[in-house]
């Protein structure tokens, strides 16, 4: 069976420990809004998604393992899809504004 993991088990354990620890010391504020898209829990529930769980995840740098804070899952995936690269984000912004 092929190993389809993006990282090794040891890195996964370190990652999960970081997230759990940070979340435990920094509970999600009530009526939190994603700092990027500005949506809150009710906005996500209105779309028919996230009625039983939070749409918010702990965002962090996978290189430095530094936590940046909470984001909605959608925005977090977006940042991950460009490898957290500001140059790509600037090009995306230029493309949209053109």
Secondary structure, DSSP 8 states (H G I E B T S, - for coil): -----SS-HHHHHHHHHHHHHHHHHS---TT-B-TTT--BHHHHHHTT--SSS-SEEEEE-TTT--EEEEEEHHHHHHHHHTTT-HHHHHHHHHHHH-
